[in-house]
Amino acid sequence: MVDRLPGGGAAGRGPGGPRGSRRGARPDRASGVLTSMPGPLRVIIADDHALFRQGLKSMFKLQPEVSVAAEVDCVSDLLPALTRTPCDILLLDLQMDRNALGEIESIARRVRVVVVTASEQPADALAAIRAGARAVVFKRFALETLMEALQAVTEGHVWMPPALQAQLTAQMSQPAGEALTSREREIVRHVALGFRNAEVAQRLSISEVTVKTHLNNVFQKLKIRDRVELTLYAIRTGLIGIHEKAR
């Protein structure tokens, strides 16, 4: 079972955050694996441990739907590698020769970032998602879990382990200071399902400016900062189901 949150661009964006595009590999819903569209999903592995890079590369050789385009072992080589090597997803370790967390925001503008880390601290994971990472996968997980995360990312979702999502949701379990209006709850539900502001406005027959105004009010009422926290709130309060998708 995987937990998916609607994603797009840098997940830390506020009320005006965009949804991500779907390019590269296409998930085959019948088999649950990635299907090449038009070719394998191209990934770059960024990790300073040679054994980990080589092991992951060897495992990917058994996955024809994934192709390793390049390897990087230090933070300073990330942008040059992305410039010279076309890829769909960057698999990024947060702790290389220096902390890579600060690089995610600029990198996420160019390619989808999946953090693969030994750190299981909720603060690290949430910081990575806010900076623009599309998934956080722990290194102790099996390859099948990483493949599920890659599938979720190619579908336009943000992915995190169920236990981590539960921890982050628990951190937000304090009741909000003010109750939301029925219109605000309606907008929160649509945004949490991954709709852009313009799409929400069209569905509710209101202006995009009105949607942004309601979202700003919601953020202030709930004392939250971005759409990731808004989605966790929507799941916790039952506004959306944990695996519900936009229709």
C-alpha positions in Angstrom: 0.0 0.0 0.0 1.3 3.4 -0.8 0.1 6.8 0.2 -0.1 9.4 -2.5 -0.7 13.2 -2.2 -1.6 15.3 -5.2 1.6 17.0 -6.5 2.9 19.5 -8.9 6.1 21.5 -9.4 7.6 22.4 -6.1 5.3 21.0 -3.5 6.0 23.8 -1.1 4.2 26.3 -3.2 1.3 28.1 -1.6 -2.2 28.8 -3.0 -1.0 29.3 -6.5 1.1 26.1 -6.8 0.9 24.3 -10.2 0.2 20.7 -10.9 3.0 18.6 -12.4 3.1 17.5 -16.0 3.0 13.8 -17.0 6.0 13.0 -19.2 8.4 10.1 -19.5 7.2 6.7 -18.5 3.5 5.9 -18.3 2.2 3.6 -15.6 0.6 0.4 -16.8 -2.4 0.1 -14.5 -3.0 -3.5 -15.4 0.4 -4.8 -14.3 1.3 -2.1 -11.8 4.7 -1.4 -13.4 6.0 1.4 -15.5 5.6 1.0 -19.2 8.0 2.9 -21.6 6.4 5.9 -23.2 8.1 6.2 -25.6 11.2 4.7 -23.9 12.4 3.6 -20.5 12.1 6.0 -17.6 15.5 7.8 -17.5 17.0 8.2 -14.0 20.1 9.7 -12.6 21.4 8.3 -9.3 23.0 10.8 -7.0 24.6 9.2 -4.0 28.1 9.4 -2.5 28.2 5.6 -1.7 29.6 3.7 -4.6 28.2 0.4 -3.4 24.7 1.8 -3.1 24.9 3.3 -6.6 26.2 0.1 -8.1 23.7 -2.1 -6.3 20.7 0.1 -7.4 22.0 0.2 -10.9 22.3 -3.6 -11.0 18.7 -4.0 -9.7 17.5 -1.5 -12.3 19.0 -3.7 -15.0 16.3 -6.2 -14.1 13.7 -3.5 -14.7 13.5 -2.9 -18.5 11.1 0.1 -17.9 13.9 2.0 -16.1 17.2 3.1 -17.5 20.1 4.7 -15.5 21.3 7.6 -17.5 24.1 8.7 -15.2 25.6 8.6 -11.7 26.6 11.5 -9.5 28.7 11.3 -6.2 28.8 14.9 -5.1 26.4 17.8 -4.8 28.4 20.1 -7.0 28.1 17.7 -10.0 24.3 17.6 -9.8 23.5 20.6 -12.1 26.2 19.8 -14.7 25.0 16.2 -14.9 21.4 17.4 -15.4 22.6 19.8 -18.1 24.5 17.2 -20.2 22.3 14.2 -19.5 18.5 14.2 -20.3 16.6 12.4 -17.6 13.0 12.1 -16.2 13.8 11.6 -12.5 16.7 12.3 -10.2 17.2 9.8 -7.4 18.8 12.0 -4.7 20.5 11.2 -1.4 20.2 14.1 1.0 23.5 13.4 2.7 26.3 13.3 0.2 29.6 15.3 0.5 27.3 18.0 1.9 23.6 18.3 2.6 21.7 18.4 -0.7 18.4 19.7 0.8 19.2 23.3 -0.3 19.6 22.2 -3.9 16.2 20.6 -4.3 14.2 23.7 -5.1 16.4 24.7 -8.1 16.7 21.1 -9.3 13.0 20.5 -9.0 12.4 23.2 -11.6 14.3 21.1 -14.2 13.4 17.5 -13.2 11.3 15.4 -10.8 13.2 14.7 -7.7 12.8 11.5 -5.7 14.7 11.5 -2.4 16.2 8.1 -1.5 17.6 8.5 2.0 18.7 6.7 5.2 17.2 9.4 7.3 13.8 8.7 8.6 13.3 12.0 10.4 9.9 13.5 9.5 11.4 17.0 9.5 13.9 16.0 6.8 11.2 14.4 4.7 8.8 17.3 5.0 11.5 19.8 4.2 12.4 17.9 1.1 8.7 17.7 -0.1 8.3 21.5 0.6 11.4 22.2 -1.4 10.0 20.4 -4.4 10.8 16.7 -4.1 8.1 14.4 -5.4 8.7 11.4 -3.2 10.7 10.3 -0.2 11.8 6.7 -0.1 13.9 5.2 2.8 16.9 3.2 1.8 15.8 0.2 3.9 12.8 -0.3 1.6 12.7 -3.0 -1.1 13.1 -2.2 -4.8 9.4 -2.8 -5.3 8.6 0.1 -3.0 10.9 2.4 -4.9 9.2 1.3 -8.1 5.8 2.1 -6.6 7.0 5.6 -5.7 8.3 6.1 -9.2 4.9 5.0 -10.6 3.1 7.5 -8.3 5.5 10.3 -9.3 4.9 9.6 -13.0 1.2 9.8 -12.4 1.6 13.3 -11.0 1.4 12.5 -7.3 3.7 13.2 -4.3 4.6 9.9 -2.5 5.6 9.2 1.0 5.6 6.1 3.2 2.4 5.5 5.1 4.1 5.6 8.5 5.7 8.9 7.7 2.5 10.3 6.5 0.8 9.2 9.7 3.6 11.0 11.7 3.2 14.2 9.8 -0.5 14.1 10.1 -0.2 13.5 13.9 2.0 16.6 14.1 -1.0 18.6 12.7 -3.6 17.0 15.0 -4.2 20.2 17.0 -7.7 21.6 16.3 -7.8 24.6 14.1 -8.5 28.0 15.7 -11.5 28.7 13.4 -13.9 26.5 11.6 -13.9 26.5 7.8 -17.0 27.6 5.9 -18.7 25.1 3.6 -17.2 26.9 0.5 -13.7 26.8 2.1 -14.1 23.1 2.7 -15.2 22.6 -0.8 -12.2 24.4 -2.2 -9.9 22.5 0.2 -11.2 19.2 -1.0 -10.6 20.1 -4.7 -7.1 21.4 -4.0 -6.2 18.4 -1.9 -7.2 16.2 -4.9 -4.7 18.0 -7.0 -6.7 20.5 -9.0 -5.1 23.8 -10.0 -6.8 27.0 -8.9 -8.2 27.6 -12.4 -9.7 24.1 -12.5 -11.2 24.6 -9.0 -12.7 27.9 -10.2 -14.2 26.3 -13.3 -15.7 23.4 -11.4 -17.3 25.7 -8.7 -18.3 28.4 -11.2 -16.4 31.1 -9.3 -13.4 33.2 -10.3 -9.8 32.1 -9.9 -9.2 35.2 -7.7 -12.0 34.1 -5.4 -10.3 30.7 -5.1 -7.0 32.3 -4.1 -8.7 34.5 -1.6 -10.5 31.5 0.0 -7.2 29.6 0.1 -5.3 32.4 1.7 -8.1 32.6 4.4 -7.9 28.8 4.9 -4.1 28.9 5.3 -4.4 31.6 8.0 -7.3 29.9 9.8 -5.5 26.5 9.9 -2.0 28.0 10.5 -0.6 25.9 7.6 2.0 27.0 5.1 1.5 25.0 1.9 -0.5 22.5 -0.1 1.2 19.5 1.4 0.0 20.4 4.8 -3.4 21.3 3.4 -3.7 17.8 1.8 -2.7 16.1 5.1 -5.4 18.2 6.8 -7.9 17.1 4.3 -7.0 13.4 4.8 -7.1 13.7 8.6 -10.5 15.4 8.7 -12.0 13.1 6.1 -12.5 15.7 3.3 -10.8 13.2 1.0 -10.0 9.5 1.2 -6.4 8.6 1.6 -6.3 6.9 -1.9 -9.0 9.0 -3.5 -8.2 10.4 -6.9 -9.6 13.4 -8.9 -12.5 12.6 -11.2 
